[in-house]
Amino acid sequence: MTILFIGGTGLISSACAALAVARGHRLTLLNRGKTAHTPSPGGTEILHADCRDRAAVEAVLKGRTFDAVVNWIAFDLAHVEQDLTVFGGRCGHYVFISSASAYEKPARSWPITETTPLSNPFWEYSRNKATCEARLMRAFRETQFPATIVRPSLTYGPTQIPLALGCWGAPFTLIRRAREGKPLVVPGDGTSLWVVTHHRDFATGLVGLLGLPAAAGEAFHITSDEAQSWN
């Protein structure tokens, strides 16, 4: 398949990029190229444009179509509206990376599944993701735009430690705190349940979804199946 990642060099997306290339897909990354992240796998095509600049995106993608497009860095309705315009009729499958944080808080029942309502009054980021999801599902119903929603949970890898409260820019300060005998912050009394997912495990689910006609109009969360307390 020909695959376009918008973003594609972060913790989760880098594992997905590596797996997509390993499986023989032709991968293109679209980003500004201004931030140092995980190196892209060999054979990946890199296109540079500000993804918030519609004219720049259309110019760099002029005349091109893709079997699958994954937007890793769409965070509000304006970002999704632009993608509906730019990629309508130009991709066979569009995947929006949402967040498991969009599920209702506090949860009324367990386990949380893809049918759990989306309602998080505590975090605007999560509410914006839910708004984007609703718009894409409406586009699927009204115009058959081939959108799929994917909701990751807390994901970790070589550059991140799976704790609720850490530092994305300097994650290994958590190890220093532990070595110094300082406390690590956890939600509440540490007994609440959550799931953490290694980025390579997430990649297996995400790359496996790409290009599947039956995935359009559906939402999936890709997480570990093992619930643990923060303690």
Buried (B, 14 or more C-beta within 10 A) or exposed (E): BBBBBBBBBBBBBBBBBBBBBEEEBBBBBBBEEEEEBBEBBEEBEEBEBBBEEBEBBBEBBEEEEBBBBBBBBBBBEEBBBBBBEBBBEBBBBBBBBBBBBBBBEEEEEEEBEEEBEBEBEEEEEBBBBBBBBBBBBEBBEEEEBBBBBBBBBBBBBEBBBBBBEBEEEEBEEBEEBEEEEEEBEBEEEEEBEBBBBBBBBBBBBBBEBBBEEEBBBBBBBBBBEEBEEBE
